[in-house]
Amino acid sequence: MDVKISKGKEKRICQVTRMRIMDLPLVIMIDILSRLPIKSIFRCKCVCKVWYNILYPDPLFVSMYEKRSLKFPCILLLEGIGEHSLLELKEGYHYYYGRSIRPIPLIPKFHYPPGRVSLVGSCNGLICLLNDSMYIEKHSIYISNPLLGEYFEVKLPKREISVNQVTYGFCFSEVSREYKVLRLVVREHIHVSELKIYTLGVGEKWRNVGEIPCPTRYKFGQVIVNGALHWMYHEENDKIYSFGIETEKIKSLPAPPGLGTPPWILKLAEYGVAESWTKDTIMVNSLPRDFNGFNINPILIWKDGEILIQNFRCLASYRPESKRFIRVKVYGDVSAATRYIPSFYSLKTIMGENFQVTNVYPKPKIL
């Protein structure tokens, strides 16, 4: 049966089929691009000048992308030699079945001085890295947006006397919108630590906040809850201390009994109330054979309460309902992993014009 189409309708159909994505309103185009995976966004940046200017550094695109990335965080993987890669978490994808997943490499590499590179922390798309030399006076601290290839070296205080140990933290104040690097100095034969703070984009001076209780195993700044950093006291396992990121005040919190007996999942229903602690025991017998139950690093809580963890150089998923661990197969050698919210917000905007931010990505030539 032949279908006859009038000339008017045929003309309208041709007009519709000839419409290109570049003919769309700018807001709609930005909305479409903000929904793409990271790898696709990088490819689109090299298509044309219009897309390059949209994807970096258009404020509307940055805002739209960040709102969506909060629902689907990534895992930032770090190798000891300073190589970064991103593992995108996708809804409905089972990471523990079939082949190993290949993270997105972030290249070119950062060129750090010789030494072991360790991850201090991650906030809003920025990461803090420590170039951990054998000698404390040769430590280097870097703030980086690995997605954009930007980094800034924080100048450390001059050589200090009688220093036994130094550890670092990285945090963000929701009130002042400031990023802070924390430097915890432990003196020789003293069980009290001295805390100094460096605020990004404000100045090059480290402010001395005062003395704080020494954390267990010198681990500091890894647990942030209710706008405060939390740590366990070095000498007693039944004490938890907090440091307000905005107020810069120290408080003590009631700890549950048996806090030093790993591994547990401890839930605090009402913050600061001792009676609100509940315990959800992790079944150690369900750990993979090459996992160490005393070195479990929780990364994030994923769908259905699933907990993604790191243990030495491996990743695994823990399901509270079945109390089972399942290995997450990933290519490469993982020395550190953290929850990471990808951001196209430039580090240069945070630091301002008075600080030199280096970009390791060559600017593409788009004709």
NUFI-330967 format. One line per 3 residues: number of its first residue (from 1); their letters; for each residue x, y, z of C-alpha. Coordinates in nm, 4 decimals. Example, Ala and Ser with C-alpha at 12.3 -4.5 7.8 and 13.67 -1.06 7.14 Angstrom:
// residues 2
1> as> 1.2300/-0.4500/0.7800; 1.3670/-0.1060/0.7140;
END
This chain:
// residues 367
1> mdv> 0.0000/0.0000/0.0000; 0.1477/0.3314/-0.1068; 0.1345/0.6203/0.1385;
4> kis> 0.1266/0.9659/-0.0130; 0.2894/1.2504/0.1801; 0.2039/1.6055/0.0937;
7> kgk> 0.4837/1.8436/0.0009; 0.4244/2.0519/0.3146; 0.4615/1.7537/0.5479;
10> ekr> 0.7661/1.6284/0.3565; 0.9324/1.9660/0.3980; 0.8663/1.9684/0.7746;
13> icq> 1.0063/1.6137/0.8114; 1.3252/1.7158/0.6314; 1.3633/2.0178/0.8566;
16> vtr> 1.3354/1.7986/1.1665; 1.5843/1.5391/1.0445; 1.8378/1.8085/0.9560;
19> mri> 1.8419/1.9524/1.3087; 2.1810/1.9151/1.4769; 2.2776/1.9134/1.8423;
22> mdl> 2.4522/2.2461/1.7830; 2.1127/2.3952/1.6947; 1.9767/2.3231/2.0417;
25> plv> 1.9486/2.6013/2.3000; 2.2694/2.6357/2.5003; 2.1031/2.5388/2.8298;
28> imi> 1.9697/2.2119/2.6834; 2.3070/2.1316/2.5265; 2.4823/2.1856/2.8617;
31> dil> 2.2235/1.9688/3.0366; 2.2868/1.6834/2.7906; 2.6656/1.7064/2.8208;
34> srl> 2.6503/1.7154/3.2024; 2.4884/1.3685/3.2019; 2.7774/1.2001/3.0196;
37> pik> 3.0364/0.9721/3.1842; 3.3777/1.1245/3.2537; 3.5517/0.9513/2.9641;
40> sif> 3.2890/1.0779/2.7178; 3.3194/1.4329/2.8540; 3.6940/1.4356/2.7887;
43> rck> 3.6331/1.3178/2.4332; 3.3695/1.5856/2.3760; 3.6129/1.8568/2.4872;
46> cvc> 3.8166/1.7915/2.1738; 3.5245/1.8004/1.9281; 3.4985/2.1757/1.8763;
49> kvw> 3.5618/2.5132/2.0401; 3.1990/2.5504/2.1466; 3.2014/2.2254/2.3440;
52> yni> 3.5462/2.2950/2.4840; 3.4274/2.6293/2.6234; 3.1118/2.4662/2.7622;
55> lyp> 3.2890/2.1793/2.9334; 3.5606/2.3990/3.0794; 3.5066/2.6281/3.2577;
58> dpl> 3.1363/2.7142/3.2038; 2.9818/2.7692/3.5539; 2.6434/2.6211/3.4555;
61> fvs> 2.8030/2.2976/3.3326; 3.0198/2.2728/3.6464; 2.7131/2.3191/3.8677;
64> mye> 2.4939/2.0705/3.6771; 2.7641/1.8057/3.6685; 2.8452/1.8329/4.0395;
67> krs> 2.4798/1.7951/4.1415; 2.4560/1.4702/3.9468; 2.7970/1.3391/4.0522;
70> lkf> 2.6886/1.3493/4.4188; 2.4469/1.0637/4.3445; 2.7127/0.8587/4.1659;
73> pci> 3.0499/0.9070/4.3366; 3.3699/0.7557/4.2043; 3.6529/0.5788/4.3785;
76> lll> 3.9896/0.7457/4.3330; 4.2681/0.4888/4.3174; 4.6286/0.5792/4.3885;
79> egi> 4.9453/0.3838/4.3236; 5.2526/0.4373/4.5371; 5.4401/0.6063/4.2535;
82> geh> 5.1778/0.8805/4.2237; 4.9594/0.7499/3.9394; 4.5863/0.8227/3.9679;
85> sll> 4.2853/0.6489/3.8173; 3.9084/0.6757/3.8591; 3.6609/0.3928/3.9072;
88> elk> 3.3136/0.5157/3.8100; 3.0295/0.3539/4.0036; 2.7242/0.2853/3.7895;
91> egy> 2.3771/0.1901/3.9047; 2.2880/-0.1716/3.8359; 2.6431/-0.2826/3.7532;
94> hyy> 2.7853/-0.5770/3.9456; 3.1551/-0.5128/3.9957; 3.2360/-0.8529/4.1391;
97> ygr> 3.1195/-1.0692/3.8509; 3.3007/-1.1517/3.5301; 3.6126/-0.9724/3.4157;
100> sir> 3.8201/-0.7220/3.6055; 3.7105/-0.3622/3.5557; 3.9554/-0.1139/3.4134;
103> pip> 3.9581/0.2275/3.5859; 4.0000/0.5518/3.3932; 4.3685/0.6553/3.4038;
106> lip> 4.4296/1.0232/3.4719; 4.7293/1.1169/3.2586; 4.9819/1.2696/3.2120;
109> kfh> 5.1448/1.1789/3.5403; 5.2366/1.4280/3.8087; 5.6105/1.4579/3.8533;
112> ypp> 5.6739/1.4407/4.2260; 6.0135/1.4383/4.3958; 6.1485/1.0889/4.4759;
115> grv> 5.9600/0.9253/4.7614; 5.6387/0.7435/4.8460; 5.3183/0.9272/4.7527;
118> slv> 5.0301/0.8751/4.9947; 4.6732/1.0014/4.9953; 4.5830/1.2401/5.2795;
121> gsc> 4.2200/1.3116/5.1919; 3.9596/1.4167/4.9350; 3.7080/1.7052/4.9399;
124> ngl> 3.4744/1.8200/4.6602; 3.6923/1.6966/4.3754; 4.0210/1.8099/4.5304;
127> icl> 4.2718/1.5686/4.6804; 4.5612/1.6216/4.9188; 4.8754/1.4163/4.8561;
130> lnd> 5.1848/1.3673/5.0685; 5.5246/1.2965/4.9196; 5.6484/1.0991/5.2172;
133> smy> 6.0261/1.1179/5.2313; 6.2303/0.9357/5.4947; 6.3216/1.2740/5.6409;
136> iek> 6.0369/1.4892/5.7765; 6.1998/1.8125/5.6622; 6.1803/1.6838/5.3019;
139> hsi> 5.8053/1.6157/5.3059; 5.5974/1.7743/5.0288; 5.2225/1.8449/5.0327;
142> yis> 5.0218/1.8871/4.7114; 4.6609/1.9916/4.6531; 4.5289/1.8678/4.3206;
145> npl> 4.2243/1.8460/4.0991; 4.3281/1.5276/3.9162; 4.0389/1.5555/3.6731;
148> lge> 4.1725/1.8851/3.5355; 4.5413/1.8018/3.5850; 4.5921/2.0930/3.8260;
151> yfe> 4.8079/2.0920/4.1375; 4.9519/2.3328/4.3918; 5.2417/2.2695/4.6302;
154> vkl> 5.1814/2.3865/4.9862; 5.4881/2.5365/5.1502; 5.5605/2.3559/5.4757;
157> pkr> 5.6973/2.5196/5.7922; 6.0711/2.5423/5.8331; 6.2604/2.2690/6.0135;
160> eis> 6.1263/2.2074/6.3623; 6.3123/2.0791/6.6680; 6.2492/1.7484/6.8481;
163> vnq> 5.9873/1.6200/6.6036; 5.9067/1.2511/6.6385; 5.6186/1.2123/6.3934;
166> vty> 5.4157/1.4281/6.1524; 5.0751/1.3444/6.0046; 4.8331/1.5423/5.7893;
169> gfc> 4.4615/1.5970/5.7299; 4.2509/1.7682/5.4642; 3.9019/1.9118/5.5144;
172> fse> 3.6422/2.1617/5.3914; 3.4268/2.4016/5.5934; 3.0656/2.4164/5.4746;
175> vsr> 3.0240/2.7486/5.6592; 3.3209/2.9548/5.5388; 3.3650/2.7495/5.2160;
178> eyk> 3.7361/2.7210/5.2921; 3.9700/2.4262/5.2370; 4.2143/2.3533/5.5170;
181> vlr> 4.5300/2.1426/5.5398; 4.6054/2.0190/5.8919; 4.9552/1.9361/6.0153;
184> lvv> 4.9853/1.7353/6.3347; 5.3315/1.7378/6.4943; 5.4209/1.4875/6.7668;
187> reh> 5.7201/1.5896/6.9768; 5.9702/1.3436/7.1201; 5.8723/1.1909/7.4580;
190> ihv> 5.5458/1.3916/7.4627; 5.2018/1.2337/7.4304; 5.0364/1.5585/7.3213;
193> sel> 5.0407/1.6762/6.9602; 5.0656/2.0270/6.8188; 4.8192/2.1200/6.5440;
196> kiy> 4.8832/2.3736/6.2677; 4.6419/2.4816/5.9930; 4.6975/2.6098/5.6387;
199> tlg> 4.3946/2.7662/5.4628; 4.3994/2.7490/5.0820; 4.3945/3.0829/4.9035;
202> vge> 4.4238/3.2892/5.2236; 4.7974/3.3085/5.2842; 5.1180/3.1092/5.3032;
205> kwr> 5.1379/3.1000/5.6828; 5.0560/2.8030/5.9047; 4.8456/2.8986/6.2074;
208> nvg> 4.9227/2.7289/6.5377; 4.5917/2.6104/6.6878; 4.7434/2.4540/6.9979;
211> eip> 4.7840/2.1112/7.1542; 4.5488/1.8183/7.0926; 4.5461/1.4554/7.2164;
214> cpt> 4.7716/1.2328/7.0079; 4.5732/1.0019/6.7731; 4.6113/0.6239/6.7613;
217> ryk> 4.8794/0.5103/6.5135; 4.9154/0.8781/6.4183; 4.6061/0.8476/6.1944;
220> fgq> 4.4307/1.1811/6.1738; 4.1636/1.3422/5.9578; 4.0255/1.0272/5.7945;
223> viv> 3.6840/1.0335/5.9664; 3.4718/1.3463/5.9104; 3.1194/1.3565/6.0590;
226> nga> 2.8927/1.6543/6.1376; 3.1527/1.9079/6.0258; 3.4260/1.7693/6.2503;
229> lhw> 3.7280/1.5387/6.2280; 3.7305/1.2424/6.4661; 4.0080/1.0230/6.6016;
232> myh> 4.0835/0.7789/6.8820; 4.3176/0.8704/7.1644; 4.6669/0.7223/7.1456;
235> een> 4.6778/0.5815/7.5012; 4.3167/0.4744/7.5601; 4.0790/0.3047/7.3151;
238> dki> 3.7679/0.4243/7.4993; 3.8116/0.7900/7.4078; 3.7096/0.9665/7.0876;
241> ysf> 3.7980/1.3279/7.0140; 3.6598/1.5668/6.7532; 3.7974/1.8835/6.5955;
244> gie> 3.5450/2.1316/6.4522; 3.6478/2.2274/6.0996; 3.4844/2.5707/6.1244;
247> tek> 3.5140/2.6417/6.4987; 3.8602/2.4807/6.5320; 3.7585/2.3636/6.8800;
250> iks> 3.8317/2.0226/7.0341; 3.5629/1.8123/7.2039; 3.5476/1.4622/7.3511;
253> lpa> 3.2767/1.2134/7.2575; 3.1461/0.9107/7.4489; 3.2793/0.5912/7.2964;
256> ppg> 3.1063/0.2515/7.2937; 3.2529/-0.0315/7.5038; 3.5092/-0.2500/7.3304;
259> lgt> 3.5912/0.0084/7.0663; 3.9404/-0.1301/7.0237; 3.8153/-0.4752/6.9207;
262> ppw> 3.8056/-0.4830/6.5386; 3.6369/-0.5203/6.3070; 3.2961/-0.3646/6.3900;
265> ilk> 3.0513/-0.1351/6.2194; 2.9544/0.1214/6.4819; 2.6431/0.3312/6.4286;
268> lae> 2.5701/0.6488/6.6229; 2.1982/0.7216/6.5929; 2.2109/1.0439/6.7960;
271> ygv> 2.5400/1.2314/6.7734; 2.7155/1.2788/7.1082; 2.4861/1.0500/7.3117;
274> aes> 2.6573/0.7396/7.4533; 2.3372/0.5331/7.4708; 2.2742/0.5713/7.0971;
277> wtk> 2.5695/0.3527/6.9949; 2.4750/0.0207/6.8328; 2.7004/-0.2546/6.7004;
280> dti> 2.6808/-0.4457/6.3748; 2.9451/-0.7166/6.3796; 3.1424/-0.7954/6.0665;
283> mvn> 3.1947/-1.1681/6.0197; 3.5714/-1.2077/5.9978; 3.5320/-1.5600/5.8603;
286> slp> 3.3705/-1.4179/5.5463; 3.6799/-1.2143/5.4562; 3.8763/-1.3291/5.1500;
289> rdf> 4.1770/-1.5396/5.2499; 4.4360/-1.2766/5.1639; 4.2505/-1.0018/5.3547;
292> ngf> 4.3628/-0.8764/5.6945; 4.0718/-0.8053/5.9312; 4.2736/-0.5465/6.1233;
295> nin> 4.3418/-0.3234/5.8221; 3.9969/-0.2620/5.6766; 3.9542/0.0856/5.5300;
298> pil> 3.5884/0.1731/5.4540; 3.5566/0.3868/5.1401; 3.1849/0.4518/5.0954;
301> iwk> 2.8349/0.3139/5.1451; 2.6867/0.2170/4.8106; 2.3438/0.0927/4.7024;
304> dge> 2.1309/-0.1116/4.9477; 2.3724/-0.0361/5.2317; 2.6597/-0.2097/5.0539;
307> ili> 2.9982/-0.1011/5.1933; 3.2999/-0.0735/4.9641; 3.6290/-0.1232/5.1474;
310> qnf> 4.0015/-0.1393/5.0809; 4.2354/-0.3883/5.2410; 4.6014/-0.3339/5.1566;
313> rcl> 4.6051/-0.3531/4.7738; 4.2591/-0.5045/4.7231; 3.9021/-0.3754/4.7003;
316> asy> 3.5979/-0.5604/4.8291; 3.2274/-0.5144/4.8885; 3.0605/-0.6002/5.2209;
319> rpe> 2.6881/-0.6753/5.2355; 2.5473/-0.6282/5.5883; 2.2377/-0.8403/5.5194;
322> skr> 2.4267/-1.1534/5.4206; 2.7411/-1.0536/5.6180; 2.9552/-1.1502/5.3208;
325> fir> 3.2600/-0.9989/5.1542; 3.2966/-1.0160/4.7760; 3.6139/-0.9096/4.5992;
328> vkv> 3.5935/-0.6225/4.3500; 3.8177/-0.7082/4.0574; 4.0165/-0.4064/3.9406;
331> ygd> 4.3131/-0.3812/3.7054; 4.6285/-0.2398/3.8589; 4.7991/-0.2218/4.1959;
334> vsa> 4.6016/-0.0114/4.4475; 4.7960/0.1427/4.7360; 4.5177/0.3813/4.8462;
337> atr> 4.1515/0.4418/4.7663; 3.9000/0.7068/4.8682; 3.5483/0.8263/4.7932;
340> yip> 3.5795/1.0905/4.5245; 3.3248/1.3365/4.3830; 3.4546/1.4406/4.0376;
343> sfy> 3.4546/1.8159/3.9861; 3.5400/2.0464/3.6978; 3.5772/2.3385/3.9389;
346> slk> 3.9234/2.4837/3.8833; 4.1791/2.4906/4.1630; 4.2896/2.8290/4.0249;
349> tim> 3.9549/2.9784/4.1279; 4.0041/2.8592/4.4858; 4.3665/2.9681/4.5173;
352> gen> 4.3268/3.3079/4.3498; 4.5751/3.5072/4.1443; 4.8456/3.5301/4.4118;
355> fqv> 4.9286/3.1573/4.4005; 5.0796/2.9583/4.1164; 4.8714/2.6581/4.0132;
358> tnv> 5.0387/2.4192/3.7677; 4.8461/2.2343/3.4965; 5.0054/1.9176/3.3590;
361> ypk> 4.7525/1.8762/3.0785; 4.8612/2.0374/2.7509; 4.5947/2.2716/2.6140;
364> pki> 4.4508/2.1135/2.2972; 4.4634/2.2992/1.9673; 4.1086/2.3066/1.8341;
367> l> 4.0609/2.4509/1.4864;
END
